[in-house]
Amino acid sequence: MRRILTVFSALLCSWLSLAACSSSHPAGSATNPDALVKITGAFDRRPVIAIPDTDPGSAAVYSTPILGHGPHITASDAVLFNWVIYYWSGSRYKLGADSYDTAPQLMGSQWLPAPGLRHALVGKRIGSRIVAVLPPAQAGDPPGVHITMIFAIDLLKAYSGAASAYGRQVTTGGGDLPTIPPVPTGTQPVVKVPPSPERTPGITHTQVLIDGSGRRVAYGDDAIVQVVGAYWNTGQVFESTWQQQGLALIPVTKSDSPLDLAANLVGSKIGSRLLIVIPVKQAFSSSQRVPAAARNAGALVFVVDVIDALNQIGLLEGVRR
């Protein structure tokens, strides 16, 4: 979710600059998407989009130029996709976003920032290309901005919002580390902190709780994970993909940041559940501001379910829903 919302926030300036120079002509007709916007090109390749030199209409229009044969997307799924976004106002249009040269995006369909995209995605098949031409109200319509948005989206994979670790239970933690009791598949793990929280670890600990059966995560992958984060001294949950933004996509790159979950995923298997404990003194560098709630936490406790890991051929691998 954070990546998608960041894209939208960063592009507000483009929205506003285009609105400032847009035409004030009355809206035209948008009853036939094929007559308004032409989409060509192969699936999962940057589409070629021809936008007419005219005003957009006032109604949302949808089309599916490429029909896939994968599973249907449900309202609770997280969807992996590539997309391009164009802003269209009057006789002007401008490219707003393009993921084809960077990395696929991941978003739970219920969290999409443009209301019209929820309608566009739910019920569609993976492997499809969908096109949504959305008027301002359906495109999110930030205050003072009235621009139609054109989305061309290739649907690559779907993950259940309740996707969780699968494999052999190795341990539940405990001892000098928090205990993570077994829970039913598809439910959020519970963090039980040690009875003596003052015995804070001095180094980072990574422990495999459930040993998955997939390939091992490597540098260069994009890991798709469920994460629960809790404070060592109280067990209070401060982050949860289960309850908040949905599945997260983490680029597995080498980083100098102490608080870097990605580095702790390297070598783990897809399907695994990991317990990662990072002392607060190591979690934040001297230049970083430590959140007030974490200052006396002792350590940050993460339970990470490795749902998938994508590399250049990762999209061809299976995934459990």
NULUMLO-636244 format. One line per field, with one value per residue: x, y, z of N, C-alpha, C in turn; residue number from 0. Coordinates in steps of 0.05 Angstrom, whole numbers. Layout:
residues N
n_px	[X  ...]
n_py	[Y  ...]
n_pz	[Z  ...]
ca_px	[X  ...]
ca_py	[Y  ...]
ca_pz	[Z  ...]
c_px	[X  ...]
c_py	[Y  ...]
c_pz	[Z  ...]
pos	[NUM  ...]
end
This chain:
residues 321
n_px	[17  39  75  42  9  49  65  18  16  64  54  18  35  43  -9  -33  -4  -19  -74  -75  -64  -103  -156  -219  -262  -328  -346  -339  -368  -364  -378  -361  -307  -268  -270  -250  -200  -144  -114  -57  -10  31  16  40  79  100  43  19  -11  -62  -88  -145  -149  -185  -239  -246  -299  -354  -366  -345  -308  -294  -252  -228  -175  -141  -156  -147  -133  -127  -138  -197  -200  -212  -249  -218  -166  -95  -62  -14  16  32  32  11  -3  -42  -54  -110  -137  -180  -154  -105  -55  -17  38  35  53  94  108  136  190  212  191  141  78  44  -18  -73  -138  -179  -156  -143  -126  -158  -226  -253  -219  -226  -274  -257  -220  -239  -264  -240  -195  -131  -76  -100  -107  -129  -167  -181  -217  -223  -265  -257  -282  -282  -229  -203  -198  -169  -172  -189  -170  -186  -185  -186  -166  -127  -118  -78  -72  -36  -50  -16  -9  -47  -58  -84  -114  -109  -65  -14  43  67  84  133  128  178  196  169  193  210  242  295  274  215  152  117  59  28  -21  -85  -83  -79  -90  -72  -8  8  43  79  113  176  175  209  221  262  309  335  355  422  438  417  368  349  302  277  211  170  186  188  172  188  231  294  300  334  385  364  313  242  208  146  106  75  71  80  92  118  127  181  179  125  93  57  26  52  52  19  8  -34  -78  -77  -49  -49  -16  55  106  174  234  291  348  417  431  451  421  404  353  329  291  294  346  347  315  341  361  321  264  211  146  159  158  185  218  241  283  302  346  329  370  401  366  356  392  443  427  374  307  280  219  173  145  178  224  233  225  261  269  251  202  190  147  149  118  137  111  118  170  198  234  268  244  206  151  130  127  89  37  10  -57]
n_py	[-24  25  38  47  90  127  136  161  207  232  248  288  340  339  331  379  418  406  414  469  488  469  456  492  473  445  380  323  265  201  149  105  68  48  83  128  119  85  23  -15  -71  -123  -168  -152  -120  -54  -17  13  74  112  174  212  278  312  330  293  248  248  202  140  92  26  -26  -89  -104  -148  -213  -252  -318  -335  -342  -312  -246  -229  -188  -185  -196  -186  -154  -163  -123  -90  -24  35  104  157  227  266  322  367  382  363  317  275  234  199  157  99  33  -6  -4  -7  -37  -87  -68  -74  -84  -86  -98  -74  -29  7  72  100  101  80  41  -4  -25  -37  -78  -122  -187  -194  -233  -260  -247  -215  -153  -93  -33  29  87  142  190  251  242  187  176  191  246  294  352  411  393  370  324  276  207  158  90  35  -30  -88  -150  -190  -227  -257  -253  -282  -242  -265  -296  -339  -366  -431  -497  -535  -535  -511  -488  -451  -407  -373  -383  -339  -307  -278  -314  -347  -371  -428  -414  -417  -429  -373  -333  -277  -279  -284  -247  -263  -234  -243  -262  -231  -173  -137  -161  -148  -166  -159  -161  -171  -221  -275  -323  -385  -401  -430  -474  -464  -492  -473  -442  -410  -344  -292  -240  -187  -205  -191  -192  -217  -206  -220  -182  -174  -127  -115  -86  -101  -95  -91  -120  -95  -85  -51  -49  -81  -120  -152  -127  -75  -48  -91  -145  -136  -112  -122  -99  -139  -119  -101  -63  -7  6  -4  -21  -63  -106  -136  -156  -196  -234  -261  -323  -350  -394  -393  -391  -394  -377  -325  -304  -243  -205  -142  -101  -37  1  -16  -14  37  87  137  184  180  193  168  138  159  120  76  86  66  14  -28  -71  -86  -129  -173  -213  -249  -271  -305  -300  -301  -296  -257  -260  -250  -293  -303  -293  -336  -376  -417  -399  -401  -392]
n_pz	[0  16  -24  -69  -51  -44  -96  -116  -84  -96  -147  -147  -157  -212  -228  -210  -239  -291  -287  -281  -332  -363  -410  -413  -439  -449  -424  -465  -499  -468  -480  -509  -499  -535  -577  -554  -526  -549  -542  -550  -558  -527  -472  -407  -428  -440  -454  -515  -519  -547  -543  -554  -583  -552  -507  -446  -425  -378  -351  -320  -356  -377  -401  -428  -459  -465  -448  -393  -366  -315  -242  -214  -188  -121  -74  -28  -42  -53  -105  -155  -202  -265  -290  -328  -321  -344  -344  -362  -390  -417  -480  -468  -446  -402  -383  -322  -288  -291  -288  -314  -326  -277  -224  -210  -181  -117  -89  -44  -66  -39  -18  -56  -81  -117  -125  -170  -189  -157  -175  -226  -219  -186  -195  -244  -286  -271  -313  -348  -385  -363  -375  -350  -354  -318  -289  -249  -196  -191  -195  -150  -141  -116  -72  -107  -155  -219  -259  -309  -306  -337  -334  -350  -339  -325  -301  -258  -215  -161  -92  -34  16  66  63  88  126  107  119  156  226  265  313  368  387  447  511  519  481  449  450  400  391  357  308  275  203  161  198  241  271  342  389  444  495  531  601  631  611  617  604  553  487  462  410  342  329  289  276  251  250  224  174  108  43  -6  -56  -37  -12  -44  -53  -94  -104  -100  -43  -20  34  98  156  225  275  339  405  448  504  519  485  453  390  336  282  228  174  168  190  171  118  84  47  39  -4  -7  -29  -37  -21  -12  45  85  128  195  211  175  147  102  94  132  111  72  47  73  64  16  41  94  164  202  261  281  318  336  370  398  399  357  316  298  266  285  261  254  275  334  344  395  423  417  444  496  488  485  447  379  355  304  266  210  152  96  37  -18  -68  -117  -176  -238  -263  -229  -232  -258  -222  -177  -129  -65  -48]
ca_px	[0  55  87  21  1  71  63  -3  24  86  45  -1  45  37  -38  -39  7  -36  -99  -71  -63  -122  -178  -244  -283  -347  -339  -351  -380  -345  -394  -347  -278  -252  -270  -236  -173  -136  -93  -45  14  29  13  64  98  88  23  18  -37  -68  -109  -155  -145  -211  -245  -256  -327  -360  -372  -323  -310  -276  -249  -208  -164  -130  -171  -131  -146  -120  -159  -211  -192  -234  -247  -198  -140  -75  -57  12  10  46  13  17  -24  -41  -73  -123  -153  -183  -140  -78  -52  11  44  37  68  100  122  147  219  222  183  112  65  27  -39  -98  -158  -196  -141  -135  -133  -178  -249  -261  -202  -237  -293  -243  -204  -252  -277  -224  -177  -102  -68  -115  -101  -154  -164  -201  -217  -238  -269  -245  -293  -274  -200  -193  -207  -158  -184  -180  -160  -208  -172  -191  -142  -128  -102  -75  -61  -32  -54  5  -13  -64  -53  -105  -107  -103  -43  4  64  59  108  137  133  204  196  151  209  211  268  302  261  186  139  97  44  15  -48  -96  -74  -94  -96  -48  7  7  70  80  139  187  166  228  227  286  331  334  378  440  443  394  364  330  296  257  190  159  204  173  181  194  260  305  301  361  387  353  285  222  194  119  106  58  88  70  113  109  148  191  172  96  78  38  30  53  49  8  -4  -60  -99  -74  -47  -49  10  75  127  199  257  312  373  436  427  466  402  401  326  326  280  300  371  342  300  359  366  296  248  183  128  169  151  209  218  264  284  323  347  324  395  411  345  356  419  445  415  345  290  267  192  171  135  199  248  237  215  282  274  228  197  176  140  147  111  148  90  129  194  197  257  262  226  189  122  122  125  63  34  -13  -77]
ca_py	[0  49  45  58  116  145  143  180  232  246  257  310  364  336  335  408  434  401  428  498  496  452  469  495  464  427  352  309  240  179  124  83  70  42  107  149  112  61  9  -38  -82  -150  -169  -147  -102  -27  -13  38  86  135  189  232  307  322  330  267  249  250  176  121  71  4  -46  -110  -110  -175  -229  -273  -344  -343  -340  -287  -229  -224  -162  -185  -204  -167  -159  -155  -113  -68  -4  62  123  183  248  276  345  383  370  358  293  274  209  203  136  76  14  -27  -3  -7  -62  -88  -56  -93  -69  -99  -85  -57  -6  23  99  110  84  67  18  -27  -36  -47  -102  -145  -204  -198  -256  -256  -250  -196  -125  -77  -5  45  116  150  218  259  230  159  175  201  274  311  379  431  380  358  313  247  190  134  69  11  -47  -117  -165  -210  -248  -250  -266  -279  -224  -281  -314  -341  -386  -459  -514  -551  -520  -519  -479  -429  -387  -377  -379  -311  -293  -279  -339  -343  -396  -435  -404  -428  -418  -349  -314  -262  -290  -270  -243  -263  -226  -258  -253  -211  -157  -122  -176  -142  -176  -138  -165  -180  -250  -285  -351  -396  -414  -449  -477  -467  -512  -460  -435  -392  -316  -283  -212  -181  -212  -175  -210  -210  -216  -211  -173  -164  -115  -110  -76  -122  -92  -93  -137  -79  -86  -25  -52  -106  -121  -167  -109  -48  -42  -115  -155  -116  -120  -112  -105  -151  -106  -96  -36  0  13  -25  -31  -72  -133  -151  -171  -219  -253  -275  -350  -364  -406  -384  -407  -394  -356  -318  -286  -225  -187  -121  -82  -10  15  -23  -10  65  99  161  206  175  200  144  144  161  94  56  93  49  -13  -48  -84  -89  -157  -177  -240  -245  -294  -302  -311  -305  -280  -254  -250  -247  -314  -308  -292  -362  -395  -420  -386  -411  -371]
ca_pz	[0  18  -50  -86  -41  -49  -124  -120  -70  -111  -173  -144  -170  -241  -229  -206  -261  -314  -283  -285  -360  -377  -425  -400  -456  -436  -427  -488  -493  -462  -479  -523  -493  -558  -593  -540  -520  -563  -527  -565  -547  -515  -443  -391  -442  -438  -475  -531  -514  -563  -530  -573  -578  -546  -479  -436  -417  -349  -339  -321  -377  -373  -423  -423  -485  -464  -429  -381  -359  -287  -222  -211  -166  -102  -61  -7  -53  -60  -134  -166  -230  -278  -300  -335  -315  -358  -337  -387  -384  -441  -502  -459  -430  -392  -369  -293  -275  -309  -271  -331  -325  -249  -211  -207  -157  -102  -75  -39  -82  -21  -10  -79  -75  -136  -121  -195  -194  -144  -193  -249  -213  -174  -214  -268  -285  -273  -341  -364  -385  -360  -379  -336  -358  -294  -284  -224  -172  -190  -196  -125  -140  -94  -72  -127  -180  -234  -282  -315  -305  -354  -323  -365  -318  -331  -276  -259  -195  -139  -66  -14  38  89  57  111  123  105  121  181  250  276  340  374  400  475  524  521  459  451  442  378  391  332  303  250  178  152  219  249  293  367  401  474  503  553  627  642  588  621  592  525  473  453  381  326  327  268  282  234  265  205  152  84  23  -31  -60  -18  -19  -51  -60  -120  -104  -87  -25  -13  61  119  178  251  291  367  423  466  533  525  466  437  361  324  253  220  147  170  198  161  90  68  41  32  -23  3  -46  -21  -30  10  56  109  149  215  211  148  148  77  97  149  96  53  55  82  42  11  58  121  184  216  284  278  341  332  392  389  395  331  296  287  264  301  247  253  299  345  353  424  434  415  459  519  480  487  421  361  350  279  256  181  135  69  20  -45  -75  -146  -191  -267  -272  -206  -238  -269  -200  -165  -104  -50  -43]
c_px	[17  66  66  13  23  70  42  4  45  76  24  9  40  7  -44  -28  -9  -63  -98  -72  -84  -143  -203  -267  -302  -339  -353  -363  -359  -360  -381  -317  -260  -250  -253  -206  -166  -112  -83  -20  9  26  40  87  84  68  27  -10  -40  -92  -119  -151  -172  -216  -254  -286  -329  -366  -348  -329  -288  -275  -227  -196  -152  -144  -153  -147  -139  -143  -172  -202  -216  -229  -226  -170  -121  -66  -30  7  31  25  26  -8  -20  -62  -84  -142  -155  -170  -111  -78  -22  15  49  54  72  118  138  178  230  215  153  103  48  7  -62  -120  -176  -183  -134  -144  -154  -203  -256  -244  -212  -257  -279  -229  -220  -268  -261  -205  -148  -94  -82  -101  -127  -147  -187  -197  -235  -241  -259  -256  -285  -244  -187  -198  -196  -170  -172  -170  -183  -197  -180  -165  -147  -108  -102  -59  -59  -32  -36  -1  -33  -57  -76  -96  -101  -81  -24  24  52  84  109  143  158  206  175  166  211  239  273  289  230  176  118  81  32  -13  -59  -86  -92  -101  -70  -34  5  35  67  109  149  177  184  237  252  311  330  358  396  446  417  392  344  327  274  236  176  177  188  186  189  224  268  306  330  361  378  324  268  206  166  113  81  76  72  94  103  133  155  180  143  81  59  46  30  51  38  -4  -30  -83  -99  -73  -49  -20  29  95  153  221  280  339  391  433  444  447  401  374  319  317  289  325  367  325  317  365  342  281  221  165  136  157  177  203  244  263  308  324  343  349  408  391  346  384  419  431  384  331  276  239  189  163  157  223  254  227  235  289  248  226  180  171  133  140  120  128  100  154  196  224  250  243  206  159  112  118  97  62  9  -31  -89]
c_py	[25  57  58  86  136  155  165  207  247  258  280  335  363  341  365  424  430  415  457  507  481  469  471  488  446  398  340  283  218  152  101  84  65  67  129  143  86  49  -14  -47  -108  -147  -167  -134  -74  -23  13  49  111  149  211  261  319  321  302  270  249  224  158  100  51  -14  -66  -119  -138  -190  -252  -298  -353  -340  -313  -272  -224  -197  -161  -192  -180  -174  -147  -147  -94  -49  20  79  148  202  261  298  363  368  362  331  290  247  215  183  113  57  -6  -27  -4  -34  -63  -76  -78  -76  -87  -84  -67  -32  13  52  111  91  68  43  -7  -41  -49  -73  -126  -160  -209  -222  -247  -263  -231  -169  -110  -48  9  74  128  180  225  244  201  155  184  230  290  339  398  419  365  347  283  232  166  113  45  -8  -76  -132  -190  -234  -238  -266  -262  -260  -239  -301  -315  -363  -414  -476  -528  -532  -529  -512  -457  -406  -393  -375  -350  -294  -295  -307  -331  -369  -402  -424  -416  -414  -394  -330  -301  -276  -272  -270  -243  -257  -242  -246  -232  -193  -140  -136  -173  -153  -153  -140  -173  -210  -256  -315  -361  -411  -436  -450  -483  -487  -500  -455  -414  -363  -307  -252  -208  -189  -189  -195  -199  -223  -206  -204  -165  -152  -108  -100  -98  -119  -94  -113  -121  -79  -58  -26  -80  -105  -135  -148  -82  -48  -67  -124  -133  -128  -106  -119  -116  -141  -103  -67  -32  6  -10  -38  -40  -101  -149  -168  -196  -240  -270  -303  -365  -375  -393  -403  -406  -372  -351  -300  -270  -205  -168  -102  -53  5  8  -16  17  75  126  185  203  183  175  152  142  134  73  62  75  20  -35  -61  -83  -118  -159  -207  -236  -271  -288  -315  -317  -289  -280  -245  -249  -269  -320  -309  -318  -383  -395  -404  -398  -388  -376]
c_pz	[0  -9  -68  -77  -45  -78  -128  -107  -86  -137  -171  -158  -200  -245  -230  -230  -287  -312  -288  -314  -376  -391  -408  -417  -442  -442  -451  -480  -489  -461  -492  -517  -516  -576  -580  -536  -533  -548  -545  -550  -532  -485  -429  -407  -441  -461  -490  -528  -531  -551  -549  -564  -574  -516  -470  -428  -387  -336  -341  -342  -372  -397  -415  -450  -487  -442  -419  -374  -331  -268  -222  -186  -147  -88  -39  -16  -53  -89  -141  -195  -239  -289  -312  -329  -332  -345  -362  -379  -408  -464  -494  -444  -424  -378  -339  -279  -295  -293  -288  -331  -296  -236  -210  -181  -143  -87  -69  -52  -65  -13  -33  -76  -94  -134  -146  -200  -180  -162  -217  -244  -204  -195  -239  -264  -286  -302  -359  -364  -383  -365  -365  -342  -338  -292  -256  -199  -169  -190  -170  -120  -117  -95  -92  -153  -193  -260  -285  -316  -322  -342  -343  -347  -327  -304  -276  -240  -174  -115  -48  8  64  84  81  106  121  106  148  204  263  306  344  388  430  486  529  499  463  441  421  376  363  331  278  225  170  174  229  272  318  379  431  482  527  580  639  619  592  609  562  511  463  423  368  325  305  272  263  252  249  181  127  65  -4  -34  -39  -29  -23  -55  -89  -123  -95  -70  -19  14  76  142  202  266  318  383  443  494  539  507  449  407  350  293  247  192  148  175  184  130  72  62  32  13  -13  -17  -29  -32  -6  19  80  133  169  215  183  148  124  81  114  135  78  64  65  58  40  27  87  138  200  240  282  301  337  355  382  383  368  309  283  288  280  288  246  279  308  354  383  436  434  433  482  513  484  461  405  353  324  274  227  167  107  50  -8  -48  -105  -156  -220  -276  -250  -212  -250  -247  -189  -138  -90  -43  -16]
pos	[0  1  2  3  4  5  6  7  8  9  10  11  12  13  14  15  16  17  18  19  20  21  22  23  24  25  26  27  28  29  30  31  32  33  34  35  36  37  38  39  40  41  42  43  44  45  46  47  48  49  50  51  52  53  54  55  56  57  58  59  60  61  62  63  64  65  66  67  68  69  70  71  72  73  74  75  76  77  78  79  80  81  82  83  84  85  86  87  88  89  90  91  92  93  94  95  96  97  98  99  100  101  102  103  104  105  106  107  108  109  110  111  112  113  114  115  116  117  118  119  120  121  122  123  124  125  126  127  128  129  130  131  132  133  134  135  136  137  138  139  140  141  142  143  144  145  146  147  148  149  150  151  152  153  154  155  156  157  158  159  160  161  162  163  164  165  166  167  168  169  170  171  172  173  174  175  176  177  178  179  180  181  182  183  184  185  186  187  188  189  190  191  192  193  194  195  196  197  198  199  200  201  202  203  204  205  206  207  208  209  210  211  212  213  214  215  216  217  218  219  220  221  222  223  224  225  226  227  228  229  230  231  232  233  234  235  236  237  238  239  240  241  242  243  244  245  246  247  248  249  250  251  252  253  254  255  256  257  258  259  260  261  262  263  264  265  266  267  268  269  270  271  272  273  274  275  276  277  278  279  280  281  282  283  284  285  286  287  288  289  290  291  292  293  294  295  296  297  298  299  300  301  302  303  304  305  306  307  308  309  310  311  312  313  314  315  316  317  318  319  320]
end
